[in-house]
Amino acid sequence: MVLLFVWLALPCAVQGTDGRTLGPGLSPRPRLKRQPSHGTWTHWGAWSACSSTCGDGASFRTRRCIRFPEEDMCKGKPRQYRICELDDCPSGSTPFRAIQCSLYNGKPILGSQTPYQWVPFHGAPNLCDLNCLAVGHNFYYTFGRVLDGTRCNPESQDLCITGQCLRAGCDGILGSDTQADACGVCNGKNESCVFVQQVFRVAFPTSGFFGYKNVTRIPAGARNIKVTDRSRNYLALMNANQRYIINGDWAIDWPGVYEVAGTKVHYARTADVHESFEAAGPTQEDLSVMVLFQEHNSGIEYQFWLPREQFRQVQSDASPLRQQQTREVGGSPEREPQHFPQATTAPPIQKVRGAAKKTSQEVPVSAPARIPSQPGRCGRCETPKGKSQRILHYCQSDFVFRARILAKRYVGLETRYDVQVKHTYRNRFPIVHREYIWVSNTCDCPLLAEQREYILMARRHVNYEHTLNRILLQRSSYARPWSPREDLQLRDVAKHCLPSRLL
């Protein structure tokens, strides 16, 4: 009877989760999984001294992880690096990587007793190894890692830290992922600035004129500027002093990087007529975007970010972000927006000069009234004088000739002279008896009177795409009234020029 009672009681026993047997009617207690705990970091220590005394360098600071034996290590890194803010090294200073290579000059390597001299080698795979090229030989050697704070390569601002190439975030910490927003606020959310984006769609002038036109004014403080165009027209950039920085005065510049208004403007132009200005900013002064018309305007897109305070000032100003356009020469004047430079309008290509074929196409235009010079803009005309200036200008000029001024016309912000060429002393390019001479100002600099003869020293102006071909007389060009004495002094000037300039 006792054995039967024990046998009936066995199915009622439950095995617990912890290995113990539970009585009838009891449920097992769930096992709680231990959550991993981590230690706690101490506060960061002070920053160390910079790894360099000038130029590039890095400093570091450390912290300790405090934990109990059952705790895991702290999350994060115990050491942090930042870029040092140092003055530029003096001109001619030896780069930091070159100094490290020079420490091994004359020391044997791989059992060789040859005293090699070492200079940096930048073609190796690992940028943060001390790769040095043996001077006079075609091999390089790796002397371990470079010191912390060494540039990864000469063209980069990234620095090597413990053998890794790291880029600094906006907080200056190397390896940090923090970035500045479009407003320039580190780790911001684009809340302190306004995004301006528009398209300039003014049509090509119906009168057939091509020339400079206002596109927009980019106020000081703008960031992330981008202007793009897809046509045979040319973008141009003017600073607050109304001086062209890129593609001004009918001269088309090479693509590249230009220092403008405290920032770098990247000017790009491709073979498929794509052209752009890009700048990170912020700009320290207003910039005027212009366009040199040569064909139909397909639309010029521009965009930038502007601080809210400055955007409100622009809105309250009489000048909108998108400027009103000036009319062509000869039309009724249109009201110009305040604080914005006047557009330059030029006539069509009236003469195309070439060595093999010369054509002339005249377009009748009404003579415009002279544009008054702005106070303080013209200044005093520079007049080259003396034998040394005569020789210098002669050797640097493409054309030296005697000409009679037949007519003078102000076209936009330029002056065009219709001249009769009487005699040439030097012409590196073909020139005909009747020419147009252009001066990129309306200040009468140099001063040339109609119906008088002058000795003129000018240069040839051809743009990048060879669609413009003009004789240009600069403000400080040599321009003197012709006289028998002046003619005699020019006869033997050519012998003073270097042979390379006579080609």
Secondary structure, 3 states (H helix, E strand, C coil): CHHHHHHHHHHHCEECCCCCEECCCCCCCCCCCCCCCECEECCCCCCCCCCCCCCCCEEEEECCEECCCCCECCCCCCEEEEECCCCCCCCCCCCHHHHHHHCCCCCCECCECCCCCEEECCCCCCCCEEEEEECCCCCEEEEEECCCCEECCCCCCCEEECCEEECECCCCEECCCCCECCCCCECCCCCCEEEEEEEECCCCCCCCCEEEEEEEEECCCCEEEEEEEECCCEEEEECCCCCEEECCCCCCCCCEEEEECCEEEEEEECCCCEEEEEECCCCCCCEEEEEECCCCCCCEEEEEEEEHHHHHHHHHCCCCCCCCCCCCCCCCCCCCCCCCCCCCEECCCCEECCCCCCEECCCCCCCCCCCCCCCCCCCCCCCCCCHHHHHHHHHHCCEEEEEEEEEEEEECCEEEEEEEEEEEEEECCCCCCEEEEEECCCCCCCCCCCCCEEEEEEEEEECCCCCCEEEECCCCCCEEECCHHHHHHCCCCHHHCCHHHCC
